Amino acid sequence: MKARAFSYHRAHSVDDAREAHARSGDDARYIAGGQSLVPALALRLQAPRILIDINHIEELRGVRCDGEWLRIGALTRHCEMLTDPLIAEFAPLLRAAAPFVAHPAIRNRGTLGGSVALADPASEFPAMMLALDAEIEIAGTSGRRRVRADDFFIDLFETAVGPGEIVTAILVPRFRCNQRICFDELARRRGDYALVGCGMLATCKDGLVETIRIAFFSVGNVPTRARSAEAVVSGARIDADRIVAAQAALDRDLAPPESDEVPPAMRLHLARVLLGRLLARMSEAA
């Protein structure tokens, strides 16, 4: 199939993009990397009257330290997660997840802001926003606001971004020397969507895990924090018994939906296996 005919607007600022969207009567879509939007257009799953190209808005680019935060522009490409020194130093969980995102051709075009705004529950970066306790900056009619990742993902492909609004940046608390990260996923082939994936960020002291944030993807309609498992591990030393207890706690955290690809019980089993592996690594790092 081919996309329905549409108009094109090349935006030069966030305000310009938002004004173009408002003039369309909301029959518009923003496009940056286009790795999800272009296939949807080709299949006519989406058929907007106008595409608003935000690739040339300079204020959406760049990675920089902003006080205790690392500010990552929404147009930062997936491949930059692998090469940017500030991300490697202050957001290493994103660096650890990046090689698992699809394939090089997609990483070269896909953007962090686009991935987060789409909120595909099988994607790596939205879940890492939860593990990192990130905040998403959104430009709207009343100015800019920041939404915590815990409040950002609402339902399947539904987020706190309203009609005509634009994700402008991701703000991540800067990684500290007493913190540790782990990431992995299980997939049939490298580059396929994960059957289950997990990332975690822990603050450690004297071999104990003071706090930990554990986020799963490909286990439901939204990226999901394993809060019960977090409670089992927080304030304790990770040992074999603690890992088993955390795995058991996943029954209260995850409820994978029915799927033709993987039965819910199998996906939950894989989540327990993956959690055990990552907590074992975290124990060694702590």
N, C-alpha and C positions, 0 to 999 in steps of 0.2 A: 504494500500500500504506500501511498504518498501522503504527505501532510496536506491539510487544507490550506488554501492560499491565505497568507497573512501579510500585514504590514510590518515594517521594521523601524525601530527607533534606536539610535546609538546615543546612550546617555553619557553625559560628561560630569555629572555630579549626582549625589544621592537625591537632592531636591529635584533635579531635572528628571530623574527616573521616576520618582514618586508622582510628579505632576503629569508625566506622560501616562502613568497607570491610571490616575484619576480621570484624565480626559477620555480614557477608553471605556469608562463605565464598568470597570473591573473585568472587562473581557480582554485581559492582558496577562502575560507571563514574563517574569524576569528570566534572562538566560545569562549564564556565566560559562561554566565548563560544559554544560549541556549533556552530560553523560547519562542522565536519567530523562531529561526533558525531550531530547531529540528522538530517542526511540518511542516515547509516548506520542509525540507528534506524528511520527511515521505510521504508527498503528491507529492514529486518530482517537487515542484514549484521551488526549487533550487537543482542542482545536481553537486556540485563542485568536482573536481578531488582530492582535499586534504582539510582537515580541520586542521586549525592551532589553537591549544589550548593555549589561553593566560592567563588561570586561575592562573598559577604559576609564573607570572611576579610580583615580589615584589614591583617594583617601581610604579605599577598601583594601589596599595592598600593604605589605610590610609586616614585619615582626619586630616588636621592641619591648623593652622592660618599662613598666609603668608602675613605679613604687613596688609594692609587694606582688604585683600581678605581671604576667606575661601577656601582652596584647597581641593577638594574632588576627590580622586582617582577614575578612571573609573571603577574599579572592586568593588567599594562599593556596597554592596547588598541593595536591597530595604528595607529589614527588618532593616538594620542599620540606616536608616533614622528615625526609631522609637526609637532607643536606644542610638545613639551616642550623648553625651552631647554637643559637639561642634556644631553639626547640630541644636540641640534644641535651643542653645543660639544664634548662628550667622546666621542660615538659617531656621528659624521656619516655613517658608512657605513650605519647603520641608517636614518638620515634619508633618504639617497639611495635606498635600496631600497624604502622604504615606499610611495611613489606607485605602484609597479608591482604591489602586492599586490591582486589581484582588483579590487573596486569599492568605493565609499564605504560602502555598506550593510554589507558584510562587514568592512571596516576598522573600522567603528564598534563592532562586537561582538567580533571575533576578538581573542585575546590572544597575547602573545609566548610565554608559557609553554606554551600549548596548541599553538602552531605548532611549537615546538622539541620538545615531548614527542611529538607525532604523527610528526615527522620525515619528512614527505612529501618525497621526493627532487626534486619539481618546484617546491617552495616556496622563496621568497627567503630568509627569515630563518634557517632551519637552516644553509644554506651560509654566510651571513654570520657565523655563530658560528665557523666554521672560519677565515674570513679575519681575524677580529678576535682569534683566540686566546682566545676567551671561556671561561669556566668556568660550569657549570650546577650550581646548588645543589639538592640532593635531600633531602627529609625521608623517613626510613625508620624501621624498628624500632629501630635502634641509634643514632638521632640524625640529625644532618645531615652530609652530606658534599658535597664539590665535585669534579666530574668535568670534566676538560678536554674541550673540544669534539672534539679529535682522537680521544678515546677514547669519546665519547658515542654516536656513530652506528654501529651494529653491522651492520644489514642492513635490508632493505626494511621500513619501519615498525617497526623493532626498535632499541631504545636501551638505555642503561645503567639506565634506570628499571625497578625491579623491581615485582612485584605489590604493590599497595596503596601504593606510594610516590608522592610528589607533588613535582613541580618547583616550588620555592618562589621562585627568583630566578635571574636571569642576571647574571653579573659580567663586565664588559668592562674591559680595561686602558684607562685614560684616554688619549684622543687627545693627541698632543704636537705642538708647533709644527713639528717637522721631519718630520712624517708627511704622506702624501698618500693619498687614496682615489679609487677609480673604481668605477663600477657601471653595468651596462646588461644588457639582455636582448633576445632576438629572439622575437617572438610574432606570430601571424597578426593578432590584434587586441589592442589595449590591454585588459588585464584577463584575457585568456586565460592559461592555463598557458603558460609559456615553452617554446619549442622548445629553447632553450639560454639560460642566463644565467650571469653571472660578476660577482664582486666581488673587489676587491683592496685591500690596505693595504700601503704601502711606507714604509720609513724612509729618508730621503734626506740626503745631505751633499755639498755642492759639486757638484751636478749628477749625482752618482752614486747609484745605488740600493744602499744598504747591505744591507737585507733586504727581502723582499717575501713576502706570503702571497696566493696566488691560489686562489679557491674557485669551483667550477662547480656548477650545479644543472641538473636535467633531462638528465643525461648517464649515469645509472646508477641503481642501487638505493639509493644513499646520496649525500648531498652529498659532493663530491670535491675534495680539494686537488690542484692541478697541481704536484707537487713537482719534476718534471724541468724544467718551464718556469721554476719559481722559481729553480732552480739556474743556469739559463742567464742570468737577468737579475740575480741578486744579485751585488753587488760590481762592477757595470759601469755604464757610461753607456748608456742606451737609444737605439739608433740603428736604422736600417732593417735592417741585417744581424742585429742582436741580436733584433729582432722576428721576423724570418724563422726564426731558430734556435729561438726559444721556440715558435713555431707548430709547427715540426717535432717538437719535444719532446713535444707533446700526444699523439703516437702512443703514447708510453710511459705517459702519465698516464690517458687516457680510453679506455674500451671500452664505448661505448653498446650497450645490448642491442637485440635485434630488436624492432621495433615496427610495428604496422599504420599508424601515423600518419607516422613519419619513418624511413627506412632508417638504419641505424647510420652508414654512410659519409657520408650527408648531414648527420647531426647532428654528426659529427666535423668536417666541413667548416665548418659554421656556428660551431662552437666556435673553430676557427682564425681565422675572420673576426672574431669578437667579440674574441678575445684581441688580435689586431692593432690593432683600433680602441682598445681600452682602454690598451694599452701606449703607443700614440701619444699619447693624452691624458696618460698618466702622465709621459711624456718632457717634455711641455710644462710640466706642473706641477712636475716636479723641477728 
